[in-house]
Amino acid sequence: MRIRAVDANNDWMFGAGQQSYKQGIEALKQNVRTRLQSWWSDCFFAPAEGVNWNNYLDIGTKDLLDIDICKVINTTGGVIKITSYDSRISAERKFALSVKISTIYGETNINEEL
């Protein structure tokens, strides 16, 4: 797997030669992160993809959000299974996620704040 890399602002990288691309497990981790940051129905060619974040803005919806996030991760190409999962919502209403996944390239961790 080889994909165009994104920078800290989630913009595609250009003009850096091979560093403008990610391969293997790093590409897969970027795919998972990108899919989690995508809003459901936001992409015209994949309207059923992404997380429906509007459904989870209310109090007491964390369990449903966890189910939706696990579904997005498990349906990402190259992911075999989730081996551990932890999430929390801070007092500032930031969602933090720590996931260990088994992939076609081996095991990896993803720690993300969405």
Secondary structure by P-SEA (a helix, b strand, c coil): cbbbbbccccccccccccccccccaaaaaaaaaaaaacccccccccccccccccccccccaaaaaaaaaaaaaaaccccccccbbbbbbccccbbbbbbbbbcccccccccccc
